[in-house]
């Protein structure tokens, strides 16, 4: 029986190894590239018609209407097409989870509450079959975050065409992640509190609000000790204290995962007490305190627009309108796609929904390009501007519209990448098997 089981495992691994084996990281750019006759969306609110972009040594060296194409450059004619910055996914477990149902392919969460020394980047798997499916939808960079019950560790930003995590890293350990306790009372059943009649917790009374606030106070004590440790400059090394030292100099962002007003108000105490550079992740009720977030210079990542409202009293379309409310209040925000089924692939369509509910299309685009990069402190990506990395996508239609979105070309740091992926291969396989021709325009 064991031999049969091992044979099945070996066969499965061979199949996985073969799939996408032809999709290799692109070689370093050697020849200048020019994208001509394009409608260029810079990601910063500007649209340039009939424009040319020149890419040299992985950087954007020119963009505009009257740009001269360098001699010997490889020319990509983008007539009738739209050119955008590579999309940026600001929260993702990409490369940390392959198949959620298979424990061995999950490396996203560590045991315990206080794990500031955990680094997601060292667990990032550049061979993940999910990565290429994101590239096909225009996503060329992602912030890889750890999950946890409280202080989970640091996230890093990667570009999605690399041999290993060292090659992939754009910015390492740029954010520390706190998952805020719910701070909400749990419903009780029966006379026994949380356990109901005769349940395992019968007779036990717990107060999640009190427990959550106690954890917050312990974290504040830890941070005060860490600050004192840095000031003392002793010879002994404390890995947990070392992991948070850049929070105090604002070289590291403090990402707080919180949705309710109560959670966010507690989170703002860290700004007032420690002056951290804070980003609220989730913020489904952020529209209620948008002015307060602006006053405290707190940025926001809305992790999922296609969701139900947090409160049953909210408008049913409130998740769609929250981005516009933050924009009106002047809050710097980005959009993400936290749906475990999509794995980030619907990022552009979340932005499209926001554009239908109060944002302009260029504001929505900025929320998944330049604003996302600015929030994360990644100044090399996110917009088509001279001097930035040439992370660029070309689409035959509107990138925010799932009916016309069609990424035909993509460049990461000036390297033209292969846009094949496992899903396309399967589609081609079964079109061939059943002699089916894909319907156009559907």
N, C-alpha and C positions, 0 to 999 in steps of 0.2 A: 504493500500500500504506500509506503514511504517513497519507493522508487517511482511509482506512478505519479505521486504528488510532485516530486522533484522534477520529473520530466515535463509536467504541465507548467511548472514555474519557469523552467528553462526555455520552453517554447514561447511562453508569454514574453519573457525578457528579450528573446531574439526578435519577435515581432515588433516590440517597442523600439528596439535598437535600430531596426531597419527603417521604420517609418520616419520620414523627415531627414533621413541620413544624408540626403542630397542638399539640404539647406545648411550651408556653411557660412560662418562670419565673413563678411566682405573684406578684401584686402585694403590696405591704406591707400587713400587717394593719391595719385601721382600726376594725373593730367587735369588741367583746369576744366571745369564744367560750367556750361551756360544754359540756363533755362529761359527760353525766349517766348515772346508773344503771350504771356500769362496774365491772368487776373490774380494779382498778389494780395493776399490778406495778411498783413504784417503781424497780426495778433495783438497789436497795440491800438486798434481802432481805425487804422488807415487801410484803405483799399486802393491799389494802384492798377489801373487798366493798361493792357498792352505793355507790360513791364518785362524787364530782363534781370535775372539774378545770376551773378558770377560767384562761383565757389572755387577757392584755391586753398590747398593744404588744410582741408577740413573746415575752413572758415568762410563766412560770407564776406566777400570783398567789395561787392557793389550790388545795388538794387535800385531800379528806377526805370523811367521811360527811355532815356537817351543814353543807355549804357553800351559801351563798345564791347563786343565779344572778343576775348583774347585770341590771338593767332594759335591754331592747333587745339583749341578747346573742343571738348565733346559737347555737342549741342543737343538738347532735348527740346523739341518744339511742343509747347503747351498751348497751342492755339485752341480756343474754346474751352479750356480747362481752368480750374481754380488751384492756386498754390497756397498752402498754409504752413505755419510752423508745425513741426511734429507735436502731436498732442501729448500732454503730460498728465499721468495718472497719479494724483497726490497721496492716495492711500491704497495699498495693495498687499496681499500676501502672495503675490506672484513669485514662483521659484521656491516658496517655503511649503506650499501644499500642492501636490500633484493630483491625487485622488483622495478626497476627504474621507471616503469609506475605507481606505487602506492606511492603517496606522503608520506603517513603515515609510510611507511617502509624505508624512506630516512632520514638519520641524518648525513649527510656528510659535510654540508656547512652552515656557519653562515652568517647573513646579515652584510654588511659593508666591508670596505677595510682593516682596521687595527684590527685584532683579534688575537694577539699573545697569549692571555690568554686562548684561546680555546684548550681543551685537547681531542684528539680523543679517548683516552683509556676509558673514562667514558661512551662513547656511543657504545663501542664495544659489539656486541651481540653474546655471545658464543653459542646461540641456532640457529644461522643461518644455513639453510639447505645447503648453498653453501660450508661451511667449510669442510664437509666430502668429497665432490667431489674433493677438492684440495688434501686432504690427500691420496685419492686413486691414485693420480698422483705423490705421493712422496713429496709433499710440507708439511713440518711440522712446519714451522715458517714464519711469515709475519710481515712486517712493515706497520702498519695501519695509513694512512695519511689522514688529513683533506683536503678538497678542498676549494677553495676560489678565489676571484678576485685579491687579492694582498697578504698581510701577513695573512696566513690562520690559524696558530696555530701549535701545536706540535703533533708529531707522536710518537707512542710507538710500541715496538716489542712484539709480542705474540707467544706462542706456541699453536698449534691447537688441544688441548685436555684438556678442562677445564670446570668447572661448572659455573664460572663467570669471569669477567674481572680481578679481583684481582688475581685469580689463574692463569689466562692465561699470565699475564704480565711477560716478561723476562727483559725488560728494559722500564721504563716509561719516557715519555717526552724527549726522546733522540735526537729529531731533530725538528728544527723550519723551517716551509715551506713558501717560497716566490714564488708566481707565477708572473714571470716577464712580464711586459706589452709587447705587440707585437713589439712596436717601428718600425712599418712599416706603410707607407702611405696607406690609404684606397682608393680603386678605386672610382671615382666620376662619377655621371651620370647626364647629363644635365647641365644647367647653375646654378642650385641651390646648388652645392657642393654635400653633402652626401645624399640629399633627392630626387634628380631628379626633373623633371618638376612638380611643384605643390605639391611635397611631404611635409611631416610634418617638414622636415629640410630644405626646400627650402630657399635659401638666406643665410643660415648659413654655415660658414666655420670653420671646426675643424681640428686641427693638432694633430694626435695621437702620433707622435714622441715627440712633445713638452709636451703634456699631460703626456705621460709616463715618460719622464725625470723629470717632476715636481713631480710626485709621488715618484720617486726614491730619489729626494732631500729631500722630506718630511720624507721619511723613514730614511735617514741618520741623519736628525735633531732629529728624535725620538730616534735613537740609541745613539746619543751623549748625549741626555738628560737622557736616561736610564743609561748610563755609569756614568754620574755625580751623578745621584740618588744613585747608588751603592756606589760610593766613599763617598758621604755625610753621608750615614747611619743614616738618620733621623728616627723619631718615626712614621711618617705617612707611610701607605702602599699603593703603586700604583701597582695594579694587572698586568697591561700591562708591566710596567718596570720590575717587579719581574719575569715575564714569560720569559724574554730574558737575564736574568743575567748570565746564564750558557754559553751563546754564547761567552762572553768575557773571560771566563776561559777555553774555548774549551771542557767543559764537555758536551756541546750540539753541534750537527752538524747544519750547515746552509744549508738546501736543497733549491736550486734555480731551479725552473722549467723553463727551457729555451731550445730553439732548434736552433735558428739562431746564426751566428757568432756575429751579432750586440748585441743580448741579452747577450751572454756569455761574451763579452768584457766589457759590463756595469757591469755585475755581478762580474767580477774580481776586480773591484774597491773596493768592500767590503772586499776582502782579503787584498788588499794593505792598505786600510784606517783603518780597524778594526782587521785585522789578524785573521779572522774567519776561522774555519775548514769547508771548503766548499765542497759541493757535487752538481754537476750539474745533474739534472734529465731531461732526454730527449736527449739533446746533439746530435740531428740528424746531425748537421753540425760540430760536435766535431772533426772529422777527419781533418778538415781544419786548426785547431789551436791546434792539439794534443801536439806539443812541448811546446806551451805556457801554456797549462793546466799542463803539467809535471813540468815546471819551477815554477809554483805557487802552486805546491803540491795539486792540485784540483782533487778530485775523480769524477767519472762519473757513472751514472746509465742509461744505454740505455733502455728506457721504452718499446720499441716495435721494433722488427726487421722485422716483417711481415707487411711492410707498403710501401707506395710509397715514392720516394725521396722527400726531402723538396723543392728542386729547379728542375724546368723542364730541366735544363741543366746538372743535375747530371746523372751518370750512373744509369740505371734502377735497378741494383743490389747493389747500394751503401749502402742501409741500412744493407744488409747482410755483407758487407765488413768493416763497421766502427769498429766493435769490434777488428778485426785483426790490423787495423791501430792504434788503441789505445794501443794494446798490444805491437806493434813494437816500439811505442814512450815511453813505460814504464809507461803509465798512469794506475793507479789502477781503475778498472772498474767492474761493475756488470751488469747482464742482468735482465730484468723484463718482464712482460706480461701485458700491459696496455689495452688490447682489452676488451671493455665492454661486448662483447659476451662470451669471454672465461673465464672472471673473474679470470685470472691467471693460469688456468689449462694447458695452452700450454707453460709454463715456460721452461720445459725441451726441448721442440721441438724448441723453439727460440735458445737455446744453441746448439742444433743439427744443425740448419741452420748456426750458426756462425762457427761451426766446419767444415762445408762443404765449407766455404769461408775464410779460412786462419788460423783459430785456430786449435790446436790439440784438441783431445777429452778431455784430462785432463785439458787443459786451459779453455775450454768451461764449463766443470763441475765446475771448481773453480769459474767461473763467476756467478754461481747460488748457490754456497755453501760458501767456505771459504772467497772469495773476497767480496761477499755480506755482510757476517758477519763482516769482518774487516772494510768495509766502514761505517757500521752502529755502530761500536763500541761494537758489541755483541761478546765478547771473549769466551763465553761458548759454542757456537754452530758453525756449519759450516764445521767441519772436524772430521775425525775419528782419534783422538789423545788421548793418555792417559791423564786423568784429565778433559776432556771436558764432557758436558752433552751427554748422550747416545741417541742422536737423529739419528736414523739409519733406512735405508730402504733396503729391499732385493727385487731384481727384477730378474725374470727368464731370462730377456734379457737386451739389452743395454737401459739404462734409457733415452738416448738422441734420440733414434730411435722410432718413433711412431708405427712402425710395430712390434717391439719386446718388447717395454716397457710394463712391466707387474709387478706391485708391489704386491708381495705376502705377505709380512710381514712389519710391521713398529713399531718402538719403539720411544717413546717420554719420555725423562728422565728415560729410562729403563723400562717404562711401555709399554707392548705390547697392541697396540690399535686396536680397531675394524675398519676394512676398509670397512664396509658396508656404503652405501649412498643412497640417494633418487633415483638417476639415475639407480643404480643397481637394486633397488627394483622394479622400473617401468619396467625395462628390463625383470626381472624374472616374473613379473605379466603377461606381454603380451606374453612371450614365453609359459607360462602355458596356457593362454587363447586360443592361436592359435596353440598350440602343435608344436612350432618351436624349433629346436635345433640349438644353435649358431654354425656357421661354424668356424672351427679351421683353423688357419694359414692364415686368410684373413687380 
